[in-house]
């Protein structure tokens, strides 16, 4: 069931890239680069990994980040970027099932929020502001049909 939550600022470290729609899986497979970058600097993530979409353009591709929240702001290098997810109110819902079902789960969350009269804190396409937080560890839950993924959209 969707809900509204208040979240504090969340510094993060991520790999950023522009990928075609059919390249999301290959880009996600590069998560080990973020893990290696963090490990080399002895920085421990403080929450589950996420996908962050900044731009969705069917022709030009997706501008997205894959990364982890961390305790402090750090300097990135190369394709590794750092930033801060802003504090504030978020519409959120958890999807249980294969990540292929996230499109429908996202649509349901957006429909719920619009029925509630909520306003998005985004310029442009609200779908492009989606944050997917992968709560299931593939080492512990190898069957993707049993994964829990949290969706978050920033509200005004």
DSSP file (Angstrom, degrees, kcal/mol; ACC not computed):
  #  RESIDUE AA STRUCTURE BP1 BP2  ACC     N-H-->O    O-->H-N    N-H-->O    O-->H-N    TCO  KAPPA ALPHA  PHI   PSI    X-CA   Y-CA   Z-CA
    1    1 A X              0   0    0      0, 0.0    93,-0.2     0, 0.0    91,-0.0   0.000 360.0 360.0 360.0 129.8    0.0    0.0    0.0
    2    2 A X        +     0   0    0     91,-0.1     2,-0.3   106,-0.1    91,-0.2  -0.243 360.0 171.7 -63.2 154.0    1.4    3.4   -0.9
    3    3 A X  E     -A   92   0A   0     89,-2.4    89,-2.9    87,-0.0     2,-0.5  -0.955  33.4-110.9-152.8 170.4    2.2    5.9    1.8
    4    4 A X  E     -A   91   0A   0     -2,-0.3     2,-0.3    87,-0.2    87,-0.2  -0.932  35.9-176.9-108.4 131.2    3.9    9.3    2.4
    5    5 A X  E     -A   90   0A   0     85,-2.5    85,-2.6    -2,-0.5     2,-0.5  -0.932  24.5-131.5-127.6 152.1    7.1    9.3    4.3
    6    6 A X  E     -A   89   0A   0     -2,-0.3     2,-0.4    83,-0.2    83,-0.2  -0.903  30.7-172.2 -99.1 126.2    9.5   12.1    5.6
    7    7 A X  E     -A   88   0A   0     81,-2.9    81,-2.6    -2,-0.5     3,-0.1  -0.940  17.4-132.4-123.4 143.9   13.1   11.4    4.7
    8    8 A X        -     0   0    0     -2,-0.4    77,-0.0    79,-0.2     0, 0.0  -0.334  49.5 -71.6 -78.5 168.4   16.3   13.1    5.8
    9    9 A X        -     0   0    0     -2,-0.1     2,-0.4    78,-0.1    77,-0.2  -0.324  49.5-156.4 -57.1 145.4   19.0   14.1    3.3
   10   10 A X  E     -B   85   0A   0     75,-2.3    75,-2.9    -3,-0.1    61,-0.1  -0.880   3.6-150.3-133.2 101.7   20.9   11.0    2.0
   11   11 A X  E     -B   84   0A   0     -2,-0.4    59,-2.4    59,-0.4     2,-0.3  -0.363  27.1-177.1 -62.4 151.3   24.4   11.3    0.6
   12   12 A X  E     -BC  83  69A   0     71,-2.5    71,-1.7    57,-0.3     2,-0.4  -0.974  28.9-144.5-149.2 162.7   25.2    8.7   -2.0
   13   13 A X  E     +BC  82  68A   0     55,-2.3    55,-2.5    -2,-0.3     2,-0.3  -0.994  34.7 162.1-126.0 134.4   27.8    7.3   -4.3
   14   14 A X  E     -BC  81  67A   0     67,-2.8    67,-3.1    -2,-0.4     2,-0.5  -0.969  42.6-115.9-150.5 161.8   26.8    6.0   -7.7
   15   15 A X  E     -BC  80  66A   0     51,-2.7    51,-2.0    -2,-0.3     2,-0.4  -0.898  38.0-158.3 -96.0 129.2   27.9    5.1  -11.2
   16   16 A X  E     + C   0  65A   0     63,-2.4     2,-0.3    -2,-0.5    49,-0.2  -0.904  22.8 143.4-115.8 139.7   26.2    7.4  -13.7
   17   17 A X  E     - C   0  64A   0     47,-2.3    47,-2.6    -2,-0.4     2,-0.6  -0.990  47.2-113.7-162.2 167.0   25.6    6.8  -17.4
   18   18 A X  E     + C   0  63A   0     -2,-0.3     2,-0.3    45,-0.2    45,-0.2  -0.955  43.6 173.2-107.4 121.6   23.4    7.2  -20.4
   19   19 A X  E     - C   0  62A   0     43,-2.6    43,-4.0    -2,-0.6     5,-0.1  -0.935  32.8-111.2-131.1 149.3   22.0    3.8  -21.5
   20   20 A X    >   -     0   0    0     -2,-0.3     3,-2.5    41,-0.3     4,-0.2  -0.367  42.0-101.9 -71.8 161.9   19.4    2.7  -24.1
   21   21 A X  G >  S+     0   0    0      1,-0.3     3,-0.9    37,-0.3    -1,-0.1   0.863 125.2  48.8 -52.9 -39.1   16.2    1.2  -22.8
   22   22 A X  G 3  S+     0   0    0      1,-0.2    -1,-0.3     2,-0.1     4,-0.2   0.379 101.7  67.3 -85.0   7.2   17.4   -2.3  -23.5
   23   23 A X  G <>  +     0   0    0     -3,-2.5     4,-2.2     1,-0.1    -1,-0.2   0.329  66.1  99.2-106.6   7.1   20.8   -1.6  -21.8
   24   24 A X  H <> S+     0   0    0     -3,-0.9     4,-2.8    -4,-0.2     5,-0.2   0.918  83.3  49.8 -61.9 -44.5   19.5   -1.2  -18.2
   25   25 A X  H  > S+     0   0    0      1,-0.2     4,-1.8     2,-0.2    -1,-0.2   0.914 111.0  48.7 -62.0 -43.4   20.5   -4.8  -17.2
   26   26 A X  H  4 S+     0   0    0     -4,-0.2     4,-0.2     1,-0.2    -1,-0.2   0.892 113.1  48.2 -64.3 -38.6   24.0   -4.4  -18.6
   27   27 A X  H >< S+     0   0    0     -4,-2.2     3,-1.8     1,-0.2    -2,-0.2   0.912 108.9  53.3 -66.9 -42.0   24.4   -1.1  -16.8
   28   28 A X  H >< S+     0   0    0     -4,-2.8     3,-1.8     1,-0.3    -1,-0.2   0.834  97.9  65.8 -61.3 -32.3   23.1   -2.7  -13.5
   29   29 A X  T >< S+     0   0    0     -4,-1.8     3,-0.6     1,-0.3    -1,-0.3   0.614  89.1  68.6 -65.6 -10.7   25.7   -5.4  -13.9
   30   30 A X  T X>  +     0   0    0     -3,-1.8     3,-2.2    -4,-0.2     4,-0.7   0.331  63.7 106.4 -89.4   7.5   28.3   -2.7  -13.3
   31   31 A X  H X>  +     0   0    0     -3,-1.8     4,-2.2     1,-0.3     3,-0.7   0.821  67.2  70.5 -54.7 -30.8   27.2   -2.3   -9.7
   32   32 A X  H <> S+     0   0    0     -3,-0.6     4,-2.6     1,-0.2    -1,-0.3   0.785  90.2  61.2 -59.4 -25.8   30.5   -4.1   -8.8
   33   33 A X  H <> S+     0   0    0     -3,-2.2     4,-2.1     2,-0.2    -1,-0.2   0.895 105.9  45.1 -67.6 -39.3   32.3   -0.9   -9.9
   34   34 A X  H <X S+     0   0    0     -4,-0.7     4,-2.6    -3,-0.7    -2,-0.2   0.925 113.4  50.1 -67.7 -44.2   30.5    1.1   -7.3
   35   35 A X  H  X S+     0   0    0     -4,-2.2     4,-2.7     1,-0.2    -2,-0.2   0.913 111.8  48.4 -60.8 -43.0   31.2   -1.6   -4.6
   36   36 A X  H  X S+     0   0    0     -4,-2.6     4,-2.5     2,-0.2    -1,-0.2   0.896 110.4  51.0 -64.0 -40.9   34.9   -1.6   -5.6
   37   37 A X  H  X S+     0   0    0     -4,-2.1     4,-0.9     2,-0.2    -2,-0.2   0.928 113.6  45.0 -61.8 -46.3   35.1    2.2   -5.4
   38   38 A X  H ><>S+     0   0    0     -4,-2.6     5,-2.6     1,-0.2     3,-0.7   0.929 113.2  50.1 -63.3 -45.8   33.6    2.2   -2.0
   39   39 A X  H ><5S+     0   0    0     -4,-2.7     3,-1.4     1,-0.2    -2,-0.2   0.890 105.3  56.7 -62.0 -40.7   35.7   -0.7   -0.7
   40   40 A X  H 3<5S+     0   0    0     -4,-2.5    -1,-0.2     1,-0.3    -2,-0.2   0.761 114.5  39.9 -63.1 -24.0   38.9    0.9   -2.0
   41   41 A X  T <<5S-     0   0    0     -4,-0.9    -1,-0.3    -3,-0.7    -2,-0.2   0.298 111.9-119.6-106.1   6.4   38.1    3.9    0.2
   42   42 A X  T < 5 +     0   0    0     -3,-1.4     2,-0.5    -4,-0.3    -3,-0.2   0.892  61.2 151.0  53.7  44.5   36.8    1.9    3.1
   43   43 A X      < -     0   0    0     -5,-2.6     2,-0.5    -6,-0.1    -1,-0.2  -0.929  33.5-151.6-106.4 124.5   33.3    3.5    2.8
   44   44 A X        -     0   0    0     -2,-0.5    27,-0.5    -3,-0.1     2,-0.0  -0.822  15.7-123.2 -98.4 131.3   30.4    1.4    3.9
   45   45 A X        -     0   0    0     -2,-0.5    25,-0.3    25,-0.1     3,-0.1  -0.373  13.7-155.3 -61.8 150.4   26.9    1.8    2.4
   46   46 A X  S    S+     0   0    0     23,-2.3     2,-0.3     2,-0.1    24,-0.2   0.325  70.5  15.9-111.9   7.5   24.3    2.5    5.0
   47   47 A X  S    S-     0   0    0     22,-0.6    22,-0.1     1,-0.0    -2,-0.0  -0.936  96.1 -58.7-161.7-178.7   21.3    1.2    3.1
   48   48 A X        -     0   0    0     -2,-0.3    21,-0.5     1,-0.1    87,-0.1  -0.212  61.1 -91.9 -69.7 157.8   20.3   -0.9    0.1
   49   49 A X  E     -D   68   0A   0     85,-0.5    85,-2.5    19,-0.1     2,-0.3  -0.277  45.9-162.6 -68.1 157.9   21.4   -0.2   -3.5
   50   50 A X  E     -DE  67 133A   0     17,-2.5    17,-2.1    83,-0.2     2,-0.4  -0.939  22.0-139.1-139.3 160.4   19.2    2.0   -5.8
   51   51 A X  E     -DE  66 132A   0     81,-2.4    81,-2.8    -2,-0.3     2,-0.5  -0.975  22.9-166.7-111.9 134.6   18.6    2.9   -9.4
   52   52 A X  E     -DE  65 131A   0     13,-2.9    13,-2.6    -2,-0.4     2,-0.6  -0.990   5.5-155.9-126.2 125.4   17.9    6.6   -9.9
   53   53 A X  E     +D   64   0A   0     77,-2.0    11,-0.2    -2,-0.5     3,-0.1  -0.883  19.3 168.6-103.7 123.9   16.5    7.8  -13.2
   54   54 A X  E    S+     0   0A   0      9,-3.2     2,-0.3    -2,-0.6    10,-0.2   0.720  70.8  16.1-103.3 -28.9   17.2   11.5  -14.1
   55   55 A X  E     -D   63   0A   0      8,-1.5     8,-2.1    72,-0.1     2,-0.5  -0.987  56.0-165.3-147.9 134.8   16.0   11.5  -17.7
   56   56 A X  E     +D   62   0A   0     -2,-0.3     2,-0.4     6,-0.2     6,-0.2  -0.954  21.8 158.3-121.6 111.3   13.9    9.1  -19.8
   57   57 A X  E  >  -D   61   0A   0      4,-1.3     4,-3.2    -2,-0.5   -36,-0.1  -0.955  31.5-152.8-134.4 112.2   14.2    9.7  -23.5
   58   58 A X  T  4 S+     0   0    0     -2,-0.4   -37,-0.3     1,-0.2    -1,-0.1   0.779  97.3  36.5 -58.7 -28.0   13.3    6.7  -25.7
   59   59 A X  T  4 S+     0   0    0      2,-0.1    -1,-0.2     1,-0.1     3,-0.1   0.892 125.7  34.6 -90.7 -46.4   15.6    8.0  -28.5
   60   60 A X  T  4 S-     0   0    0      1,-0.3    -2,-0.2   -40,-0.0     2,-0.2   0.714 110.1-124.5 -83.8 -20.9   18.5    9.4  -26.6
   61   61 A X  E  <  - D   0  57A   0     -4,-3.2    -4,-1.3   -43,-0.1     2,-0.4  -0.529  33.4 -50.1 108.4-176.1   18.4    6.9  -23.8
   62   62 A X  E     -CD  19  56A   0    -43,-4.0   -43,-2.6    -6,-0.2     2,-0.7  -0.829  34.8-149.0-100.6 133.8   18.1    6.9  -20.0
   63   63 A X  E     +CD  18  55A   0     -8,-2.1    -9,-3.2    -2,-0.4    -8,-1.5  -0.924  42.7 156.0 -96.9 115.0   20.3    9.1  -17.8
   64   64 A X  E     -CD  17  53A   0    -47,-2.6   -47,-2.3    -2,-0.7     2,-0.4  -0.919  36.0-146.1-142.2 163.3   20.6    7.0  -14.7
   65   65 A X  E     -CD  16  52A   0    -13,-2.6   -13,-2.9    -2,-0.3     2,-0.4  -0.971   3.2-163.1-128.1 144.6   22.6    6.2  -11.6
   66   66 A X  E     +CD  15  51A   0    -51,-2.0   -51,-2.7    -2,-0.4     2,-0.3  -0.998  41.6 109.6-123.4 126.8   23.2    3.0   -9.7
   67   67 A X  E     -CD  14  50A   0    -17,-2.1   -17,-2.5    -2,-0.4     2,-0.3  -0.882  54.2 -91.9-168.1-163.2   24.5    3.4   -6.3
   68   68 A X  E     -CD  13  49A   0    -55,-2.5   -55,-2.3    -2,-0.3     2,-0.2  -0.984  31.2-114.5-136.4 143.2   24.4    3.3   -2.5
   69   69 A X  E     -C   12   0A   0    -21,-0.5   -23,-2.3    -2,-0.3   -22,-0.6  -0.553  38.8-172.7 -70.0 145.6   23.5    5.8    0.2
   70   70 A X        -     0   0    0    -59,-2.4   -59,-0.4   -25,-0.3   -25,-0.1  -0.843  34.0-109.1-134.9 171.1   26.5    6.5    2.5
   71   71 A X  S    S+     0   0    0    -27,-0.5     2,-0.3    -2,-0.3   -60,-0.2   0.836  94.3  26.1 -74.9 -33.0   27.0    8.5    5.7
   72   72 A X  S    S-     0   0    0    -62,-0.1     2,-0.3   -61,-0.0    -2,-0.1  -0.874  85.3 -97.3-132.0 160.6   28.9   11.5    4.3
   73   73 A X        -     0   0    0     -2,-0.3     2,-0.3   -62,-0.1   -60,-0.1  -0.593  45.2-175.8 -75.2 136.2   29.4   13.4    1.1
   74   74 A X        -     0   0    0    -62,-0.3     2,-0.5    -2,-0.3   -62,-0.1  -0.830  29.2-103.1-127.6 165.9   32.4   12.3   -0.9
   75   75 A X        -     0   0    0     -2,-0.3     2,-0.1     6,-0.1     6,-0.1  -0.798  36.4-149.1 -91.0 131.1   34.2   13.4   -4.1
   76   76 A X        -     0   0    0     -2,-0.5     2,-0.3     6,-0.1     5,-0.2  -0.303   7.4-157.3 -88.1 177.9   33.5   11.3   -7.1
   77   77 A X  B >   -F   80   0A   0      3,-0.9     3,-2.0    -2,-0.1     2,-0.2  -0.954  54.3 -18.7-158.1 141.3   35.8   10.6  -10.1
   78   78 A X  T 3  S-     0   0    0     -2,-0.3    -2,-0.1     1,-0.3     0, 0.0  -0.431 132.4 -13.6  64.2-131.9   35.2    9.5  -13.6
   79   79 A X  T 3  S+     0   0    0     -2,-0.2   -63,-2.4   -64,-0.1     2,-0.6   0.584 117.4  97.4 -79.1  -9.5   31.8    7.8  -14.0
   80   80 A X  E <   -BF  15  77A   0     -3,-2.0    -3,-0.9   -65,-0.2     2,-0.3  -0.718  57.4-179.2 -82.4 121.5   31.5    7.6  -10.2
   81   81 A X  E     -B   14   0A   0    -67,-3.1   -67,-2.8    -2,-0.6     2,-0.3  -0.795  14.9-153.0-117.9 160.3   29.4   10.5   -9.0
   82   82 A X  E     +B   13   0A   0     -2,-0.3     2,-0.3   -69,-0.2   -69,-0.2  -0.918  25.4 140.8-129.1 158.5   28.3   11.6   -5.6
   83   83 A X  E     -B   12   0A   0    -71,-1.7   -71,-2.5    -2,-0.3     2,-0.4  -0.950  43.4 -98.9-171.9-171.0   25.4   13.6   -4.5
   84   84 A X  E     -B   11   0A   0     -2,-0.3     2,-0.4   -73,-0.3   -73,-0.3  -0.981  21.6-138.8-134.7 120.5   22.7   14.1   -1.9
   85   85 A X  E     -B   10   0A   0    -75,-2.9   -75,-2.3    -2,-0.4    -2,-0.0  -0.670  43.0-109.8 -72.4 129.4   19.1   12.8   -2.2
   86   86 A X        -     0   0    0     -2,-0.4   -79,-0.1   -77,-0.2    -1,-0.1  -0.217  23.1-115.0 -70.3 150.6   17.1   15.7   -0.8
   87   87 A X        +     0   0    0    -81,-0.1     2,-0.3   -78,-0.0   -79,-0.2  -0.368  66.1  77.8 -70.7 157.9   15.2   15.7    2.5
   88   88 A X  E    S-A    7   0A   0    -81,-2.6   -81,-2.9    -2,-0.1     2,-0.3  -0.903  79.0 -26.1 141.6-165.6   11.4   16.0    2.3
   89   89 A X  E     -A    6   0A   0     66,-0.4    66,-3.1    -2,-0.3     2,-0.4  -0.667  52.3-173.1 -88.9 139.1    8.2   14.1    1.7
   90   90 A X  E     -AG   5 154A   0    -85,-2.6   -85,-2.5    -2,-0.3     2,-0.5  -0.991  24.7-134.7-132.3 138.8    8.2   11.1   -0.6
   91   91 A X  E     +AG   4 153A   0     62,-2.7    62,-2.2    -2,-0.4     2,-0.3  -0.820  41.8 177.2 -84.3 130.9    5.4    9.0   -2.0
   92   92 A X  E     +AG   3 152A   0    -89,-2.9   -89,-2.4    -2,-0.5     2,-0.3  -0.966  20.3 169.4-141.1 152.2    6.5    5.4   -1.6
   93   93 A X  E     - G   0 151A   0     58,-1.6    58,-3.3    -2,-0.3     2,-0.5  -0.972  27.7-126.6-156.3 151.9    5.4    1.9   -2.1
   94   94 A X  E     - G   0 150A   0     -2,-0.3     2,-0.5    56,-0.2    56,-0.2  -0.902  16.3-154.4-106.9 129.9    7.0   -1.6   -2.0
   95   95 A X  E     - G   0 149A   0     54,-3.5    54,-2.7    -2,-0.5     2,-0.6  -0.893   4.0-159.3-100.9 124.9    6.7   -3.9   -5.0
   96   96 A X  E     + G   0 148A   0     -2,-0.5     2,-0.3    52,-0.2    52,-0.2  -0.928  57.0  43.4-104.4 117.0    7.1   -7.6   -4.2
   97   97 A X  S    S-     0   0    0     50,-3.0    49,-0.2    -2,-0.6    48,-0.1  -0.868  98.7 -20.3 143.4-175.9    8.0   -9.6   -7.3
   98   98 A X    >   -     0   0    0     -2,-0.3     3,-2.4    47,-0.2    47,-0.1  -0.306  60.0-119.3 -61.3 141.7   10.3   -9.6  -10.3
   99   99 A X  G >  S+     0   0    0      1,-0.3     3,-2.0     2,-0.2     4,-0.3   0.708 108.5  77.6 -57.5 -19.2   11.6   -6.1  -11.2
  100  100 A X  G >  S+     0   0    0      1,-0.3     3,-0.6     2,-0.1    -1,-0.3   0.784  88.2  60.0 -59.2 -24.5    9.9   -6.5  -14.6
  101  101 A X  G <> S+     0   0    0     -3,-2.4     4,-2.1     1,-0.2    -1,-0.3   0.432  76.7  94.1 -82.8   0.8    6.7   -5.6  -12.7
  102  102 A X  H <> S+     0   0    0     -3,-2.0     4,-2.8     1,-0.2    -1,-0.2   0.806  75.5  61.9 -66.0 -28.7    8.0   -2.2  -11.6
  103  103 A X  H <> S+     0   0    0     -3,-0.6     4,-2.2    -4,-0.3    -1,-0.2   0.945 109.5  40.8 -62.5 -46.5    6.4   -0.4  -14.5
  104  104 A X  H  > S+     0   0    0     -4,-0.3     4,-2.5    -3,-0.2    -2,-0.2   0.904 114.7  52.1 -67.4 -40.5    2.9   -1.4  -13.3
  105  105 A X  H  X S+     0   0    0     -4,-2.1     4,-2.1     1,-0.2    -2,-0.2   0.888 110.4  49.2 -62.9 -38.3    3.8   -0.8   -9.7
  106  106 A X  H  X S+     0   0    0     -4,-2.8     4,-2.6     2,-0.2    -1,-0.2   0.927 110.0  50.5 -65.2 -45.2    5.1    2.7  -10.6
  107  107 A X  H  X S+     0   0    0     -4,-2.2     4,-2.5     1,-0.2    -2,-0.2   0.915 110.8  49.5 -59.7 -43.3    1.9    3.4  -12.5
  108  108 A X  H  X S+     0   0    0     -4,-2.5     4,-2.3     2,-0.2    -1,-0.2   0.904 110.9  49.6 -63.4 -41.5   -0.2    2.3   -9.5
  109  109 A X  H  X S+     0   0    0     -4,-2.1     4,-2.5     2,-0.2    -2,-0.2   0.918 112.3  47.6 -63.5 -43.4    1.8    4.5   -7.2
  110  110 A X  H  X S+     0   0    0     -4,-2.6     4,-2.4     2,-0.2    -2,-0.2   0.897 111.4  50.2 -65.7 -40.4    1.4    7.5   -9.5
  111  111 A X  H  X S+     0   0    0     -4,-2.5     4,-2.2    -5,-0.2    -1,-0.2   0.913 111.6  48.8 -63.7 -42.0   -2.4    6.9   -9.9
  112  112 A X  H  X S+     0   0    0     -4,-2.3     4,-1.7     2,-0.2    -2,-0.2   0.941 112.3  48.4 -61.1 -48.0   -2.8    6.7   -6.1
  113  113 A X  H  <>S+     0   0    0     -4,-2.5     5,-2.6     1,-0.2     4,-0.4   0.895 111.8  48.5 -62.5 -41.0   -0.8    9.9   -5.5
  114  114 A X  H ><5S+     0   0    0     -4,-2.4     3,-1.1     1,-0.2    -1,-0.2   0.890 109.2  52.7 -67.8 -37.8   -2.7   11.8   -8.1
  115  115 A X  H 3<5S+     0   0    0     -4,-2.2    -1,-0.2     1,-0.3    -2,-0.2   0.816 108.5  52.0 -64.5 -29.4   -6.0   10.6   -6.6
  116  116 A X  T 3<5S-     0   0    0     -4,-1.7    -1,-0.3    -5,-0.2    -2,-0.2   0.510 117.2-117.6 -82.2  -5.7   -4.7   11.9   -3.3
  117  117 A X  T < 5 +     0   0    0     -3,-1.1    -3,-0.2    -4,-0.4     2,-0.2   0.741  56.7 161.4  76.2  24.0   -4.0   15.3   -4.9
  118  118 A X      < -     0   0    0     -5,-2.6     2,-0.4    -6,-0.2    -1,-0.2  -0.489  30.1-140.8 -78.8 148.2   -0.3   15.1   -4.3
  119  119 A X        -     0   0    0     -2,-0.2    37,-2.4     2,-0.0     2,-0.2  -0.899  13.6-126.9-112.6 141.0    2.1   17.3   -6.2
  120  120 A X  B     -I  155   0B   0     -2,-0.4     2,-1.0    35,-0.3    35,-0.3  -0.581   5.4-139.3 -86.9 144.9    5.5   16.1   -7.5
  121  121 A X        +     0   0    0     33,-2.2     2,-0.3    -2,-0.2    33,-0.1  -0.603  68.3 104.9 -97.9  69.4    8.7   18.0   -6.8
  122  122 A X        -     0   0    0     -2,-1.0     2,-0.6     2,-0.1     4,-0.1  -0.998  64.6-135.5-150.7 143.8   10.1   17.5  -10.3
  123  123 A X  S    S-     0   0    0     -2,-0.3     2,-0.3     2,-0.1    -2,-0.1  -0.908  80.7  -8.9 -97.1 126.4   10.6   19.5  -13.5
  124  124 A X  S    S+     0   0    0     -2,-0.6     2,-0.4   -69,-0.0    -2,-0.1  -0.690 120.8  18.9  93.7-143.4    9.5   17.5  -16.5
  125  125 A X    >   -     0   0    0     -2,-0.3     3,-1.0     1,-0.2     4,-0.2  -0.521  55.0-155.1 -75.7 118.9    8.5   13.8  -16.5
  126  126 A X  G >  S+     0   0    0     -2,-0.4     3,-1.4     1,-0.3    -1,-0.2   0.801  94.9  63.9 -64.4 -27.0    7.6   12.5  -13.1
  127  127 A X  G >  S+     0   0    0      1,-0.3     3,-1.3     2,-0.2    -1,-0.3   0.842  96.0  59.7 -62.7 -30.8    8.5    9.0  -14.3
  128  128 A X  G <  S+     0   0    0     -3,-1.0    -1,-0.3     1,-0.3    -2,-0.2   0.542  95.9  61.7 -76.3  -5.5   12.1   10.2  -14.7
  129  129 A X  G <  S+     0   0    0     -3,-1.4    25,-0.4    -4,-0.2    -1,-0.3   0.312  77.2 130.9 -98.6   8.8   12.3   11.1  -11.0
  130  130 A X    <   -     0   0    0     -3,-1.3   -77,-2.0    23,-0.1     2,-0.5  -0.357  40.7-162.5 -69.1 137.6   11.8    7.5   -9.9
  131  131 A X  E     -EH  52 152A   0     21,-1.7    21,-2.0   -79,-0.2     2,-0.5  -0.992   3.2-162.6-118.3 124.3   14.1    6.0   -7.3
  132  132 A X  E     -EH  51 151A   0    -81,-2.8   -81,-2.4    -2,-0.5     2,-0.6  -0.942   2.8-165.2-108.2 120.6   14.1    2.2   -7.1
  133  133 A X  E     -EH  50 150A   0     17,-3.1    17,-2.8    -2,-0.5     2,-1.2  -0.930  13.3-144.3-110.2 117.9   15.6    0.8   -3.9
  134  134 A X  E     + H   0 149A   0    -85,-2.5   -85,-0.5    -2,-0.6    15,-0.2  -0.681  22.4 175.5 -87.7  97.2   16.4   -2.9   -4.1
  135  135 A X        +     0   0    0     13,-1.6     2,-0.5    -2,-1.2    -1,-0.2   0.686  56.4  80.7 -76.7 -21.1   15.7   -4.2   -0.6
  136  136 A X  S    S-     0   0    0     12,-1.0     2,-0.6     8,-0.1    11,-0.1  -0.765  74.8-138.8 -93.3 130.6   16.3   -7.9   -1.4
  137  137 A X    >>  -     0   0    0     -2,-0.5     4,-2.7     1,-0.1     3,-1.5  -0.777   9.3-143.7 -85.1 120.1   19.9   -9.1   -1.4
  138  138 A X  T 34 S+     0   0    0     -2,-0.6    -1,-0.1     1,-0.3    -2,-0.0   0.759 100.0  60.8 -58.8 -23.7   20.4  -11.4   -4.4
  139  139 A X  T 34 S+     0   0    0      1,-0.2    -1,-0.3     2,-0.1     3,-0.2   0.816 116.4  31.8 -70.7 -28.8   22.8  -13.6   -2.4
  140  140 A X  T <4 S+     0   0    0     -3,-1.5     2,-0.4     1,-0.2    -2,-0.2   0.732 131.1  34.0 -97.3 -28.1   20.0  -14.2    0.1
  141  141 A X     <  +     0   0    0     -4,-2.7    -1,-0.2     1,-0.1    -2,-0.1  -0.731  65.0 168.3-128.5  80.1   17.0  -14.1   -2.3
  142  142 A X        +     0   0    0     -2,-0.4     2,-0.9    -3,-0.2    -1,-0.1   0.767  58.0  83.7 -68.6 -24.5   18.3  -15.6   -5.6
  143  143 A X    >   -     0   0    0      1,-0.2     3,-2.5     3,-0.1     4,-0.1  -0.706  67.8-157.4 -83.0 108.7   14.8  -15.9   -7.1
  144  144 A X  G >  S+     0   0    0     -2,-0.9     3,-1.5     1,-0.3   -47,-0.2   0.723  88.4  71.2 -60.2 -21.6   14.0  -12.4   -8.5
  145  145 A X  G 3  S+     0   0    0      1,-0.3    -1,-0.3   -47,-0.1   -47,-0.2   0.652  98.9  50.0 -68.2 -13.8   10.2  -13.2   -8.3
  146  146 A X  G <  S+     0   0    0     -3,-2.5    -1,-0.3   -49,-0.2    -2,-0.2   0.254  85.8 122.3-105.8  10.1   10.6  -12.9   -4.5
  147  147 A X    <   -     0   0    0     -3,-1.5   -50,-3.0    -4,-0.1     2,-0.5  -0.399  52.5-143.7 -75.8 150.0   12.4   -9.5   -4.5
  148  148 A X  E     -G   96   0A   0    -52,-0.2   -13,-1.6    -2,-0.1   -12,-1.0  -0.972  19.8-178.4-110.8 125.2   11.2   -6.5   -2.6
  149  149 A X  E     -GH  95 134A   0    -54,-2.7   -54,-3.5    -2,-0.5     2,-0.4  -0.991  15.3-147.2-127.0 125.7   11.8   -3.2   -4.4
  150  150 A X  E     -GH  94 133A   0    -17,-2.8   -17,-3.1    -2,-0.4     2,-0.4  -0.779   9.2-154.0 -93.3 133.4   10.8    0.2   -2.8
  151  151 A X  E     -GH  93 132A   0    -58,-3.3   -58,-1.6    -2,-0.4     2,-0.4  -0.871  12.7-173.6-103.5 138.9    9.7    3.0   -5.2
  152  152 A X  E     -GH  92 131A   0    -21,-2.0   -21,-1.7    -2,-0.4     2,-0.4  -0.999  10.3-177.2-135.9 136.2   10.1    6.6   -4.1
  153  153 A X  E     -G   91   0A   0    -62,-2.2   -62,-2.7    -2,-0.4     2,-0.2  -0.999  30.2-121.4-129.3 129.4    8.9    9.8   -5.7
  154  154 A X  E     -G   90   0A   0     -2,-0.4   -33,-2.2   -25,-0.4     2,-0.3  -0.491  28.8-155.6 -72.3 134.4    9.8   13.3   -4.2
  155  155 A X  B      I  120   0B   0    -66,-3.1   -66,-0.4   -35,-0.3   -35,-0.3  -0.715 360.0 360.0-105.9 158.4    6.7   15.4   -3.3
  156  156 A X              0   0    0    -37,-2.4   -36,-0.1    -2,-0.3   -66,-0.1   0.465 360.0 360.0 -72.2 360.0    6.4   19.2   -3.0
